[in-house]
Amino acid sequence: MDTIKYVLTENQMPKAWYNIQADLPQALPPVLNPGTGKPITPDELLPLFPLALIEQEVSQQRWIEIPDAVRSIYCQWRPTPLYRARRLEQALDTPAKIYYKYEGVSPSGSHKPNTAVAQAYYNKQAGVKKLTTETGAGQWGSSLAFAGALFGLEVLVYMVKVSYQQKPYRRALMETYGARVVASPSTQTQAGREILACLIFAVMDILICKLISIIKLDGLLILNIVQKK
């Protein structure tokens, strides 16, 4: 029987992250400071990220060692299985060999704990007590909530409001891991308050326009009835 699933043992897990910047034909353009429009400096990133993560962000080294504490956590679901899509190859009638990696076996159901665990680890090492993040459908929020629970970090997640309302189970998963989840935009941030204020004015404008349309329509109906009489 042809092999479909390929699984490594825990002892075969990589001990270092691969940094693609070492093999690019030219360096990536620098990240710009949104306030100044100039290349951002490490000092400007320090309020957001621990130094170890900043050093990785700018590193040109091909391999970056994975801390033992992170690798130990990875073993809960990694190595993840590699599949060969033999039926797809047959359907396409292609000589190519098609493989895909299945990351749904992780605690949050995606590949995102791979970086969330590492980020939580480095923040813990730097003495950070609380992480604040955003999430759309909830996969990243779930991953960071999971990672925060492992390292004893408080996690606050701002979740896009429509997802907050439509995906209660994803929200429940984050809360189960101990995170606090807030529907965004919210009244808890300046940006959120400004957005909500704009929405209120927009809704008022729509209602006023509809009311004017109704009044005009009623006026035309009354005028039409009077003319007929």
N, CA and C atoms as a LAMMPS dump frame, in Angstrom:
ITEM: TIMESTEP
0
ITEM: NUMBER OF ATOMS
687
ITEM: BOX BOUNDS ff ff ff
-5.0000000000000000e+02 5.0000000000000000e+02
-5.0000000000000000e+02 5.0000000000000000e+02
-5.0000000000000000e+02 5.0000000000000000e+02
ITEM: ATOMS id mol type element x y z
1 1 1 N 0.846 -1.203 0
2 1 2 C 0 0 0
3 1 3 C 0.88 1.25 0
4 2 1 N 0.507 2.221 -0.823
5 2 2 C 1.268 3.467 -0.893
6 2 3 C 1.112 4.267 0.4
7 3 1 N 2.193 4.876 0.831
8 3 2 C 2.16 5.679 2.054
9 3 3 C 1.404 6.982 1.817
10 4 1 N 0.501 7.3 2.744
11 4 2 C -0.275 8.535 2.678
12 4 3 C 0.197 9.523 3.74
13 5 1 N 0.447 9.015 4.932
14 5 2 C 0.754 9.894 6.068
15 5 3 C 2.189 9.65 6.533
16 6 1 N 2.916 10.746 6.74
17 6 2 C 4.298 10.679 7.197
18 6 3 C 4.39 11.416 8.537
19 7 1 N 4.868 10.718 9.561
20 7 2 C 4.939 11.307 10.897
21 7 3 C 6.333 11.097 11.48
22 8 1 N 6.945 12.179 11.921
23 8 2 C 8.235 12.093 12.585
24 8 3 C 8.051 11.739 14.053
25 9 1 N 9.101 11.276 14.682
26 9 2 C 9.064 11.059 16.127
27 9 3 C 9.426 12.358 16.832
28 10 1 N 9.189 12.431 18.14
29 10 2 C 9.506 13.64 18.882
30 10 3 C 11.009 13.927 18.87
31 11 1 N 11.805 12.874 18.821
32 11 2 C 13.261 13.06 18.789
33 11 3 C 13.739 13.65 17.469
34 12 1 N 12.894 13.58 16.449
35 12 2 C 13.262 14.117 15.137
36 12 3 C 12.784 15.552 14.937
37 13 1 N 12.152 16.124 15.932
38 13 2 C 11.675 17.5 15.796
39 13 3 C 12.844 18.463 15.613
40 14 1 N 12.671 19.489 14.797
41 14 2 C 13.733 20.486 14.615
42 14 3 C 14.113 21.151 15.938
43 15 1 N 15.38 21.485 16.061
44 15 2 C 15.872 22.162 17.256
45 15 3 C 16.145 23.649 16.997
46 16 1 N 15.845 24.079 15.777
47 16 2 C 16.06 25.488 15.431
48 16 3 C 15.016 25.919 14.421
49 17 1 N 14.659 27.207 14.483
50 17 2 C 13.77 27.796 13.479
51 17 3 C 14.613 28.223 12.284
52 18 1 N 14.061 28.045 11.099
53 18 2 C 14.734 28.485 9.878
54 18 3 C 14.357 29.928 9.586
55 19 1 N 15.35 30.758 9.353
56 19 2 C 15.144 32.169 9.046
57 19 3 C 15.406 32.398 7.562
58 20 1 N 14.352 32.622 6.8
59 20 2 C 14.469 32.735 5.343
60 20 3 C 15.274 33.955 4.915
61 21 1 N 15.413 34.953 5.794
62 21 2 C 16.143 36.161 5.411
63 21 3 C 17.598 35.859 5.053
64 22 1 N 18.134 34.775 5.612
65 22 2 C 19.535 34.441 5.331
66 22 3 C 19.734 34.017 3.884
67 23 1 N 18.677 33.587 3.211
68 23 2 C 18.811 33.054 1.855
69 23 3 C 18.102 33.897 0.802
70 24 1 N 17.61 35.063 1.168
71 24 2 C 16.983 35.935 0.178
72 24 3 C 18.047 36.596 -0.69
73 25 1 N 17.764 36.824 -1.959
74 25 2 C 18.761 37.456 -2.837
75 25 3 C 19.1 38.877 -2.411
76 26 1 N 18.168 39.533 -1.74
77 26 2 C 18.43 40.863 -1.205
78 26 3 C 17.623 41.045 0.073
79 27 1 N 18.073 41.941 0.92
80 27 2 C 17.429 42.139 2.214
81 27 3 C 16.014 42.686 2.038
82 28 1 N 15.134 42.301 2.942
83 28 2 C 13.781 42.835 2.922
84 28 3 C 13.799 44.323 3.265
85 29 1 N 12.875 45.105 2.714
86 29 2 C 12.824 46.521 3.076
87 29 3 C 12.52 46.671 4.562
88 30 1 N 13.064 47.684 5.209
89 30 2 C 12.864 47.838 6.652
90 30 3 C 11.414 48.161 6.986
91 31 1 N 11.005 47.755 8.172
92 31 2 C 9.678 48.114 8.678
93 31 3 C 9.678 49.601 9.004
94 32 1 N 8.636 50.308 8.575
95 32 2 C 8.575 51.756 8.775
96 32 3 C 7.765 52.102 10.017
97 33 1 N 8.234 53.115 10.703
98 33 2 C 7.479 53.663 11.83
99 33 3 C 6.267 54.4 11.261
100 34 1 N 5.032 54.004 11.627
101 34 2 C 3.851 54.658 11.046
102 34 3 C 3.743 56.129 11.409
103 35 1 N 4.422 56.529 12.484
104 35 2 C 4.361 57.929 12.892
105 35 3 C 5.323 58.824 12.145
106 36 1 N 6.52 58.292 11.861
107 36 2 C 7.543 59.108 11.212
108 36 3 C 7.75 58.757 9.746
109 37 1 N 7.326 57.547 9.348
110 37 2 C 7.564 57.108 7.98
111 37 3 C 8.989 56.658 7.725
112 38 1 N 9.814 56.642 8.774
113 38 2 C 11.202 56.231 8.663
114 38 3 C 11.376 54.808 9.206
115 39 1 N 12.482 54.129 8.825
116 39 2 C 12.721 52.773 9.349
117 39 3 C 12.666 52.753 10.874
118 40 1 N 11.924 51.793 11.391
119 40 2 C 11.744 51.722 12.834
120 40 3 C 13.009 51.176 13.484
121 41 1 N 13.321 51.666 14.665
122 41 2 C 14.53 51.253 15.374
123 41 3 C 14.162 50.254 16.479
124 42 1 N 15.135 49.46 16.918
125 42 2 C 14.868 48.529 18.019
126 42 3 C 14.323 49.218 19.266
127 43 1 N 14.828 50.408 19.557
128 43 2 C 14.352 51.133 20.738
129 43 3 C 12.862 51.479 20.624
130 44 1 N 12.414 51.743 19.403
131 44 2 C 11.001 52.068 19.198
132 44 3 C 10.109 50.834 19.327
133 45 1 N 10.683 49.645 19.147
134 45 2 C 9.919 48.407 19.274
135 45 3 C 9.86 47.89 20.709
136 46 1 N 10.763 48.366 21.558
137 46 2 C 10.845 47.853 22.926
138 46 3 C 9.549 47.982 23.732
139 47 1 N 8.754 49.052 23.547
140 47 2 C 7.493 49.108 24.295
141 47 3 C 6.509 48.008 23.889
142 48 1 N 6.723 47.376 22.731
143 48 2 C 5.794 46.37 22.227
144 48 3 C 6.308 44.944 22.372
145 49 1 N 7.616 44.759 22.201
146 49 2 C 8.168 43.408 22.154
147 49 3 C 9.389 43.292 23.061
148 50 1 N 9.611 42.101 23.643
149 50 2 C 10.853 41.882 24.399
150 50 3 C 12.048 41.871 23.459
151 51 1 N 13.219 42.16 24.014
152 51 2 C 14.427 42.311 23.203
153 51 3 C 14.744 41.048 22.4
154 52 1 N 14.509 39.87 22.98
155 52 2 C 14.834 38.625 22.281
156 52 3 C 14.05 38.491 20.984
157 53 1 N 12.79 38.92 20.979
158 53 2 C 11.979 38.853 19.763
159 53 3 C 12.414 39.907 18.741
160 54 1 N 12.817 41.069 19.221
161 54 2 C 13.307 42.116 18.313
162 54 3 C 14.585 41.644 17.623
163 55 1 N 15.464 41.012 18.389
164 55 2 C 16.711 40.511 17.811
165 55 3 C 16.427 39.464 16.728
166 56 1 N 15.429 38.612 16.956
167 56 2 C 15.066 37.636 15.928
168 56 3 C 14.485 38.317 14.692
169 57 1 N 13.722 39.372 14.909
170 57 2 C 13.084 40.082 13.8
171 57 3 C 14.113 40.659 12.833
172 58 1 N 15.24 41.106 13.346
173 58 2 C 16.251 41.75 12.498
174 58 3 C 17.418 40.821 12.185
175 59 1 N 17.376 39.604 12.71
176 59 2 C 18.498 38.684 12.531
177 59 3 C 18.637 38.228 11.078
178 60 1 N 19.882 38.007 10.666
179 60 2 C 20.182 37.448 9.349
180 60 3 C 20.713 36.016 9.472
181 61 1 N 20.723 35.484 10.685
182 61 2 C 21.2 34.117 10.88
183 61 3 C 20.212 33.121 10.281
184 62 1 N 20.737 32.062 9.678
185 62 2 C 19.879 31.071 9.03
186 62 3 C 19.097 30.238 10.053
187 63 1 N 19.707 29.92 11.156
188 63 2 C 19.07 29.071 12.159
189 63 3 C 19.029 29.789 13.508
190 64 1 N 17.865 29.75 14.155
191 64 2 C 17.686 30.35 15.471
192 64 3 C 17.224 29.245 16.42
193 65 1 N 17.991 29.007 17.449
194 65 2 C 17.735 27.887 18.346
195 65 3 C 16.377 28.007 19.045
196 66 1 N 15.651 26.906 19.107
197 66 2 C 14.369 26.864 19.796
198 66 3 C 14.632 26.525 21.259
199 67 1 N 14.2 27.34 22.2
200 67 2 C 14.424 27.037 23.619
201 67 3 C 13.813 25.687 24.011
202 68 1 N 14.48 24.993 24.918
203 68 2 C 14.004 23.68 25.347
204 68 3 C 12.589 23.744 25.911
205 69 1 N 12.27 24.822 26.626
206 69 2 C 10.929 24.951 27.213
207 69 3 C 9.861 25.017 26.127
208 70 1 N 10.178 25.654 25.019
209 70 2 C 9.233 25.76 23.899
210 70 3 C 9.103 24.42 23.179
211 71 1 N 10.227 23.758 22.951
212 71 2 C 10.191 22.454 22.287
213 71 3 C 9.415 21.448 23.114
214 72 1 N 9.542 21.533 24.428
215 72 2 C 8.812 20.617 25.305
216 72 3 C 7.304 20.784 25.154
217 73 1 N 6.85 22.024 25.006
218 73 2 C 5.419 22.28 24.805
219 73 3 C 4.989 21.836 23.415
220 74 1 N 5.836 22.085 22.428
221 74 2 C 5.515 21.65 21.065
222 74 3 C 5.204 20.15 21.018
223 75 1 N 5.863 19.38 21.871
224 75 2 C 5.689 17.923 21.848
225 75 3 C 4.262 17.49 22.187
226 76 1 N 3.456 18.4 22.718
227 76 2 C 2.068 18.055 23.009
228 76 3 C 1.284 17.772 21.731
229 77 1 N 1.689 18.368 20.629
230 77 2 C 0.971 18.11 19.369
231 77 3 C 1.893 17.967 18.154
232 78 1 N 3.151 18.304 18.318
233 78 2 C 4.098 18.171 17.221
234 78 3 C 4.992 16.961 17.459
235 79 1 N 5.54 16.395 16.38
236 79 2 C 5.429 16.79 14.98
237 79 3 C 4.028 16.529 14.418
238 80 1 N 3.568 17.444 13.607
239 80 2 C 2.268 17.279 12.956
240 80 3 C 2.432 16.428 11.701
241 81 1 N 1.382 15.703 11.315
242 81 2 C 1.512 14.777 10.179
243 81 3 C 1.628 15.489 8.835
244 82 1 N 2.422 14.902 7.964
245 82 2 C 2.549 15.339 6.579
246 82 3 C 1.816 14.322 5.712
247 83 1 N 0.93 14.803 4.859
248 83 2 C 0.134 13.912 4.009
249 83 3 C 0.539 14.076 2.541
250 84 1 N 0.457 12.976 1.83
251 84 2 C 0.605 13.057 0.384
252 84 3 C -0.776 12.959 -0.246
253 85 1 N -1.111 13.924 -1.075
254 85 2 C -2.449 14.005 -1.683
255 85 3 C -2.495 13.149 -2.952
256 86 1 N -2.439 11.843 -2.773
257 86 2 C -2.373 10.938 -3.933
258 86 3 C -3.643 11.002 -4.784
259 87 1 N -4.803 11.128 -4.157
260 87 2 C -6.053 11.189 -4.931
261 87 3 C -6.115 12.479 -5.755
262 88 1 N -5.613 13.562 -5.194
263 88 2 C -5.576 14.825 -5.943
264 88 3 C -4.616 14.7 -7.122
265 89 1 N -3.494 14.042 -6.907
266 89 2 C -2.547 13.821 -8.012
267 89 3 C -3.217 13.044 -9.148
268 90 1 N -3.995 12.022 -8.762
269 90 2 C -4.691 11.223 -9.772
270 90 3 C -5.747 12.047 -10.491
271 91 1 N -6.484 12.853 -9.739
272 91 2 C -7.547 13.668 -10.336
273 91 3 C -6.973 14.688 -11.313
274 92 1 N -5.782 15.2 -10.992
275 92 2 C -5.145 16.196 -11.861
276 92 3 C -4.327 15.552 -12.974
277 93 1 N -4.147 14.233 -12.852
278 93 2 C -3.327 13.494 -13.831
279 93 3 C -1.965 14.177 -13.981
280 94 1 N -1.307 14.4 -12.841
281 94 2 C -0.041 15.119 -12.833
282 94 3 C 1.08 14.212 -12.342
283 95 1 N 2.261 14.364 -12.883
284 95 2 C 3.411 13.615 -12.37
285 95 3 C 3.97 14.219 -11.08
286 96 1 N 3.458 15.397 -10.722
287 96 2 C 3.947 16.069 -9.518
288 96 3 C 3.51 15.312 -8.263
289 97 1 N 4.331 15.413 -7.239
290 97 2 C 3.986 14.858 -5.937
291 97 3 C 3.503 16.004 -5.046
292 98 1 N 2.264 15.887 -4.554
293 98 2 C 1.643 16.968 -3.792
294 98 3 C 1.541 16.552 -2.32
295 99 1 N 2.088 17.403 -1.459
296 99 2 C 2.05 17.137 -0.019
297 99 3 C 1.389 18.323 0.69
298 100 1 N 0.782 18.031 1.829
299 100 2 C 0.268 19.114 2.659
300 100 3 C 0.452 18.749 4.126
301 101 1 N 0.597 19.775 4.947
302 101 2 C 0.823 19.612 6.378
303 101 3 C -0.486 19.878 7.092
304 102 1 N -0.849 18.993 8.009
305 102 2 C -2.098 19.172 8.76
306 102 3 C -1.786 19.72 10.144
307 103 1 N -2.204 20.973 10.396
308 103 2 C -1.924 21.639 11.665
309 103 3 C -3.139 21.67 12.594
310 104 1 N -4.225 21.006 12.191
311 104 2 C -5.435 21.041 13.01
312 104 3 C -5.353 20.241 14.285
313 105 1 N -4.239 19.543 14.513
314 105 2 C -4.107 18.733 15.729
315 105 3 C -3.652 19.556 16.93
316 106 1 N -3.368 20.835 16.736
317 106 2 C -2.895 21.672 17.846
318 106 3 C -4.046 21.991 18.802
319 107 1 N -3.737 22.425 20.023
320 107 2 C -4.788 22.721 21.001
321 107 3 C -5.8 23.772 20.548
322 108 1 N -5.382 24.686 19.663
323 108 2 C -6.324 25.702 19.191
324 108 3 C -6.847 25.392 17.791
325 109 1 N -6.361 24.307 17.192
326 109 2 C -6.88 23.882 15.904
327 109 3 C -6.235 24.539 14.691
328 110 1 N -5.068 25.16 14.864
329 110 2 C -4.397 25.795 13.726
330 110 3 C -2.893 25.758 13.948
331 111 1 N -2.142 26.362 13.011
332 111 2 C -0.688 26.427 13.132
333 111 3 C -0.227 27.521 14.09
334 112 1 N -1.129 28.365 14.558
335 112 2 C -0.731 29.59 15.247
336 112 3 C -0.106 29.406 16.632
337 113 1 N -0.372 28.301 17.344
338 113 2 C 0.367 28.113 18.602
339 113 3 C 1.877 27.975 18.398
340 114 1 N 2.306 27.637 17.173
341 114 2 C 3.742 27.502 16.913
342 114 3 C 4.479 28.801 17.229
343 115 1 N 3.869 29.933 16.916
344 115 2 C 4.493 31.219 17.237
345 115 3 C 3.968 31.801 18.548
346 116 1 N 2.705 31.51 18.886
347 116 2 C 2.137 32.063 20.12
348 116 3 C 2.895 31.563 21.346
349 117 1 N 3.241 30.279 21.362
350 117 2 C 3.972 29.713 22.501
351 117 3 C 5.337 30.378 22.627
352 118 1 N 6.022 30.544 21.511
353 118 2 C 7.339 31.178 21.547
354 118 3 C 7.248 32.624 22.016
355 119 1 N 6.253 33.361 21.525
356 119 2 C 6.111 34.757 21.932
357 119 3 C 5.788 34.871 23.423
358 120 1 N 4.909 33.989 23.9
359 120 2 C 4.577 34.009 25.334
360 120 3 C 5.812 33.664 26.163
361 121 1 N 6.592 32.711 25.698
362 121 2 C 7.813 32.309 26.422
363 121 3 C 8.771 33.49 26.562
364 122 1 N 9.063 34.168 25.462
365 122 2 C 10.032 35.271 25.511
366 122 3 C 9.502 36.445 26.334
367 123 1 N 8.2 36.673 26.296
368 123 2 C 7.635 37.729 27.139
369 123 3 C 7.739 37.359 28.615
370 124 1 N 7.497 36.109 28.928
371 124 2 C 7.633 35.647 30.31
372 124 3 C 9.068 35.829 30.784
373 125 1 N 10.039 35.464 29.934
374 125 2 C 11.453 35.616 30.283
375 125 3 C 11.821 37.074 30.521
376 126 1 N 11.123 37.976 29.826
377 126 2 C 11.419 39.409 29.962
378 126 3 C 10.685 40.041 31.143
379 127 1 N 9.896 39.262 31.849
380 127 2 C 9.199 39.79 33.019
381 127 3 C 7.843 40.4 32.733
382 128 1 N 7.329 40.208 31.537
383 128 2 C 6.014 40.741 31.174
384 128 3 C 4.931 39.95 31.92
385 129 1 N 3.908 40.647 32.402
386 129 2 C 2.833 40.013 33.161
387 129 3 C 1.546 39.854 32.357
388 130 1 N 1.364 40.708 31.336
389 130 2 C 0.09 40.722 30.605
390 130 3 C 0.333 40.931 29.119
391 131 1 N -0.404 40.186 28.302
392 131 2 C -0.353 40.34 26.853
393 131 3 C -1.709 40.811 26.347
394 132 1 N -1.688 41.784 25.453
395 132 2 C -2.909 42.289 24.831
396 132 3 C -2.797 42.09 23.333
397 133 1 N -3.85 41.554 22.727
398 133 2 C -3.793 41.255 21.302
399 133 3 C -5.159 41.44 20.673
400 134 1 N -5.21 41.272 19.353
401 134 2 C -6.481 41.302 18.636
402 134 3 C -6.657 39.982 17.913
403 135 1 N -7.891 39.68 17.566
404 135 2 C -8.16 38.475 16.796
405 135 3 C -9.382 38.697 15.925
406 136 1 N -9.398 38.043 14.782
407 136 2 C -10.539 38.154 13.873
408 136 3 C -11.533 37.053 14.155
409 137 1 N -11.334 35.9 13.507
410 137 2 C -12.222 34.753 13.717
411 137 3 C -11.95 34.064 15.048
412 138 1 N -10.781 34.315 15.649
413 138 2 C -10.507 33.769 16.971
414 138 3 C -9.369 32.776 17.05
415 139 1 N -8.767 32.404 15.915
416 139 2 C -7.683 31.412 15.966
417 139 3 C -6.443 31.957 16.672
418 140 1 N -6.046 33.182 16.326
419 140 2 C -4.877 33.754 16.992
420 140 3 C -5.178 34.013 18.459
421 141 1 N -6.345 34.533 18.77
422 141 2 C -6.698 34.787 20.161
423 141 3 C -6.687 33.501 20.976
424 142 1 N -7.205 32.422 20.402
425 142 2 C -7.208 31.13 21.083
426 142 3 C -5.78 30.635 21.323
427 143 1 N -4.927 30.841 20.335
428 143 2 C -3.541 30.383 20.447
429 143 3 C -2.783 31.144 21.526
430 144 1 N -2.957 32.464 21.565
431 144 2 C -2.243 33.24 22.576
432 144 3 C -2.836 32.998 23.96
433 145 1 N -4.153 32.779 24.035
434 145 2 C -4.773 32.442 25.32
435 145 3 C -4.196 31.138 25.858
436 146 1 N -4.054 30.157 24.981
437 146 2 C -3.462 28.868 25.347
438 146 3 C -2.029 29.055 25.832
439 147 1 N -1.237 29.818 25.07
440 147 2 C 0.162 30.043 25.419
441 147 3 C 0.285 30.823 26.721
442 148 1 N -0.587 31.814 26.895
443 148 2 C -0.553 32.592 28.124
444 148 3 C -0.835 31.742 29.341
445 149 1 N -1.766 30.799 29.21
446 149 2 C -2.094 29.915 30.325
447 149 3 C -0.897 29.044 30.699
448 150 1 N -0.133 28.631 29.702
449 150 2 C 1.031 27.775 29.97
450 150 3 C 2.102 28.497 30.774
451 151 1 N 2.241 29.805 30.54
452 151 2 C 3.308 30.559 31.194
453 151 3 C 2.794 31.504 32.285
454 152 1 N 1.537 31.365 32.649
455 152 2 C 1.003 32.183 33.736
456 152 3 C 0.875 33.657 33.398
457 153 1 N 0.565 33.961 32.139
458 153 2 C 0.418 35.352 31.704
459 153 3 C -1.054 35.716 31.574
460 154 1 N -1.397 36.916 31.999
461 154 2 C -2.743 37.432 31.78
462 154 3 C -2.884 37.806 30.305
463 155 1 N -4.005 37.447 29.695
464 155 2 C -4.202 37.715 28.272
465 155 3 C -5.528 38.441 28.058
466 156 1 N -5.456 39.56 27.348
467 156 2 C -6.644 40.324 26.972
468 156 3 C -6.756 40.291 25.454
469 157 1 N -7.912 39.859 24.96
470 157 2 C -8.108 39.714 23.517
471 157 3 C -9.236 40.62 23.05
472 158 1 N -8.934 41.501 22.103
473 158 2 C -9.971 42.296 21.448
474 158 3 C -10.393 41.533 20.192
475 159 1 N -11.633 41.088 20.177
476 159 2 C -12.137 40.244 19.085
477 159 3 C -13.116 41.034 18.219
478 160 1 N -12.945 40.959 16.912
479 160 2 C -13.841 41.649 15.986
480 160 3 C -15.289 41.347 16.382
481 161 1 N -16.076 42.396 16.523
482 161 2 C -17.396 42.25 17.144
483 161 3 C -18.301 41.248 16.441
484 162 1 N -18.283 41.236 15.106
485 162 2 C -19.156 40.305 14.395
486 162 3 C -18.745 38.862 14.682
487 163 1 N -17.436 38.596 14.805
488 163 2 C -16.981 37.257 15.162
489 163 3 C -17.31 36.941 16.619
490 164 1 N -17.177 37.943 17.458
491 164 2 C -17.529 37.791 18.886
492 164 3 C -18.971 37.319 19.018
493 165 1 N -19.849 37.858 18.164
494 165 2 C -21.261 37.502 18.225
495 165 3 C -21.566 36.188 17.504
496 166 1 N -20.853 35.927 16.395
497 166 2 C -21.154 34.757 15.575
498 166 3 C -20.418 33.494 16.004
499 167 1 N -19.342 33.638 16.781
500 167 2 C -18.516 32.483 17.156
501 167 3 C -18.397 32.37 18.679
502 168 1 N -19.51 32.102 19.358
503 168 2 C -19.459 32.031 20.826
504 168 3 C -18.575 30.908 21.345
505 169 1 N -18.443 29.81 20.584
506 169 2 C -17.622 28.697 21.06
507 169 3 C -16.142 29.016 20.975
508 170 1 N -15.746 29.768 19.965
509 170 2 C -14.35 30.199 19.878
510 170 3 C -14.045 31.16 21.025
511 171 1 N -14.997 32.023 21.326
512 171 2 C -14.816 32.938 22.46
513 171 3 C -14.735 32.143 23.764
514 172 1 N -15.573 31.127 23.889
515 172 2 C -15.576 30.298 25.096
516 172 3 C -14.245 29.571 25.264
517 173 1 N -13.632 29.163 24.145
518 173 2 C -12.338 28.487 24.221
519 173 3 C -11.284 29.417 24.792
520 174 1 N -11.26 30.659 24.33
521 174 2 C -10.299 31.632 24.846
522 174 3 C -10.531 31.866 26.339
523 175 1 N -11.776 31.977 26.73
524 175 2 C -12.096 32.209 28.138
525 175 3 C -11.767 30.99 28.987
526 176 1 N -11.905 29.807 28.419
527 176 2 C -11.542 28.588 29.129
528 176 3 C -10.052 28.57 29.453
529 177 1 N -9.249 29.098 28.541
530 177 2 C -7.81 29.195 28.782
531 177 3 C -7.458 30.354 29.714
532 178 1 N -8.456 31.127 30.123
533 178 2 C -8.229 32.186 31.094
534 178 3 C -8.139 33.581 30.533
535 179 1 N -8.315 33.745 29.229
536 179 2 C -8.228 35.072 28.623
537 179 3 C -9.517 35.854 28.842
538 180 1 N -9.393 37.159 28.842
539 180 2 C -10.582 38.035 28.845
540 180 3 C -10.792 38.508 27.417
541 181 1 N -12.018 38.347 26.924
542 181 2 C -12.326 38.657 25.53
543 181 3 C -13.285 39.836 25.467
544 182 1 N -12.935 40.842 24.68
545 182 2 C -13.737 42.055 24.54
546 182 3 C -14.125 42.235 23.076
547 183 1 N -15.405 42.473 22.826
548 183 2 C -15.861 42.726 21.458
549 183 3 C -15.32 44.078 20.988
550 184 1 N -14.765 44.113 19.801
551 184 2 C -14.144 45.33 19.269
552 184 3 C -14.847 45.8 17.995
553 185 1 N -15.103 47.112 17.865
554 185 2 C -14.651 48.206 18.724
555 185 3 C -15.413 48.244 20.05
556 186 1 N -14.744 48.782 21.068
557 186 2 C -15.337 48.849 22.404
558 186 3 C -15.119 50.234 22.99
559 187 1 N -15.705 50.448 24.156
560 187 2 C -15.537 51.73 24.853
561 187 3 C -14.28 51.727 25.722
562 188 1 N -13.496 50.657 25.667
563 188 2 C -12.33 50.539 26.537
564 188 3 C -11.077 51.185 25.954
565 189 1 N -11.117 51.555 24.677
566 189 2 C -9.961 52.208 24.056
567 189 3 C -10.408 53.502 23.382
568 190 1 N -9.477 54.419 23.203
569 190 2 C -9.781 55.685 22.547
570 190 3 C -10.226 55.461 21.109
571 191 1 N -9.502 54.576 20.412
572 191 2 C -9.867 54.283 19.024
573 191 3 C -11.266 53.688 18.952
574 192 1 N -11.577 52.786 19.874
575 192 2 C -12.896 52.166 19.883
576 192 3 C -14 53.175 20.12
577 193 1 N -13.769 54.085 21.064
578 193 2 C -14.784 55.111 21.349
579 193 3 C -15.013 56.02 20.145
580 194 1 N -13.941 56.355 19.442
581 194 2 C -14.077 57.219 18.264
582 194 3 C -14.851 56.506 17.148
583 195 1 N -14.551 55.211 16.956
584 195 2 C -15.25 54.436 15.922
585 195 3 C -16.728 54.315 16.264
586 196 1 N -17.026 54.011 17.513
587 196 2 C -18.423 53.864 17.924
588 196 3 C -19.183 55.175 17.767
589 197 1 N -18.513 56.3 18.079
590 197 2 C -19.154 57.601 17.915
591 197 3 C -19.485 57.857 16.447
592 198 1 N -18.547 57.509 15.566
593 198 2 C -18.793 57.668 14.13
594 198 3 C -19.943 56.786 13.671
595 199 1 N -20.023 55.59 14.207
596 199 2 C -21.104 54.671 13.832
597 199 3 C -22.456 55.219 14.265
598 200 1 N -22.472 55.807 15.456
599 200 2 C -23.726 56.38 15.955
600 200 3 C -24.208 57.494 15.028
601 201 1 N -23.272 58.383 14.647
602 201 2 C -23.635 59.48 13.741
603 201 3 C -24.067 58.941 12.38
604 202 1 N -23.399 57.885 11.912
605 202 2 C -23.758 57.305 10.621
606 202 3 C -25.17 56.719 10.668
607 203 1 N -25.475 56.02 11.753
608 203 2 C -26.828 55.448 11.905
609 203 3 C -27.868 56.557 11.979
610 204 1 N -27.547 57.633 12.705
611 204 2 C -28.475 58.762 12.804
612 204 3 C -28.73 59.379 11.433
613 205 1 N -27.651 59.516 10.644
614 205 2 C -27.801 60.072 9.293
615 205 3 C -28.716 59.197 8.442
616 206 1 N -28.547 57.891 8.535
617 206 2 C -29.381 56.968 7.755
618 206 3 C -30.845 57.077 8.177
619 207 1 N -31.061 57.121 9.493
620 207 2 C -32.435 57.219 9.994
621 207 3 C -33.095 58.523 9.566
622 208 1 N -32.329 59.612 9.62
623 208 2 C -32.871 60.912 9.217
624 208 3 C -33.229 60.907 7.737
625 209 1 N -32.326 60.318 6.916
626 209 2 C -32.6 60.236 5.476
627 209 3 C -33.847 59.415 5.193
628 210 1 N -34.013 58.314 5.913
629 210 2 C -35.206 57.485 5.727
630 210 3 C -36.463 58.222 6.169
631 211 1 N -36.352 58.961 7.274
632 211 2 C -37.492 59.715 7.768
633 211 3 C -37.909 60.791 6.767
634 212 1 N -36.9 61.475 6.196
635 212 2 C -37.19 62.506 5.187
636 212 3 C -37.873 61.879 3.981
637 213 1 N -37.394 60.701 3.579
638 213 2 C -37.99 60.006 2.431
639 213 3 C -39.439 59.649 2.712
640 214 1 N -39.706 59.188 3.95
641 214 2 C -41.085 58.827 4.318
642 214 3 C -41.984 60.053 4.312
643 215 1 N -41.451 61.172 4.86
644 215 2 C -42.237 62.41 4.899
645 215 3 C -42.55 62.889 3.486
646 216 1 N -41.526 62.827 2.612
647 216 2 C -41.748 63.241 1.226
648 216 3 C -42.766 62.341 0.553
649 217 1 N -42.668 61.041 0.798
650 217 2 C -43.6 60.097 0.198
651 217 3 C -45.015 60.337 0.696
652 218 1 N -45.132 60.551 2.021
653 218 2 C -46.455 60.854 2.583
654 218 3 C -47.014 62.132 1.989
655 219 1 N -46.131 63.131 1.813
656 219 2 C -46.587 64.387 1.242
657 219 3 C -47.096 64.224 -0.18
658 220 1 N -46.42 63.418 -0.971
659 220 2 C -46.85 63.158 -2.344
660 220 3 C -48.182 62.422 -2.368
661 221 1 N -48.348 61.473 -1.447
662 221 2 C -49.617 60.727 -1.391
663 221 3 C -50.771 61.631 -1.032
664 222 1 N -50.525 62.501 -0.04
665 222 2 C -51.601 63.433 0.379
666 222 3 C -51.946 64.371 -0.765
667 223 1 N -50.897 64.9 -1.444
668 223 2 C -51.122 65.815 -2.564
669 223 3 C -51.893 65.117 -3.672
670 224 1 N -51.57 63.874 -3.933
671 224 2 C -52.245 63.109 -4.978
672 224 3 C -53.717 62.907 -4.634
673 225 1 N -53.987 62.615 -3.351
674 225 2 C -55.399 62.414 -2.945
675 225 3 C -56.187 63.698 -3.057
676 226 1 N -55.569 64.814 -2.653
677 226 2 C -56.261 66.114 -2.727
678 226 3 C -56.574 66.457 -4.178
679 227 1 N -55.617 66.234 -5.063
680 227 2 C -55.807 66.55 -6.487
681 227 3 C -56.943 65.721 -7.062
682 228 1 N -57.055 64.449 -6.656
683 228 2 C -58.096 63.58 -7.181
684 228 3 C -59.466 64.058 -6.707
685 229 1 N -59.523 64.541 -5.462
686 229 2 C -60.806 65.031 -4.946
687 229 3 C -61.238 66.293 -5.684
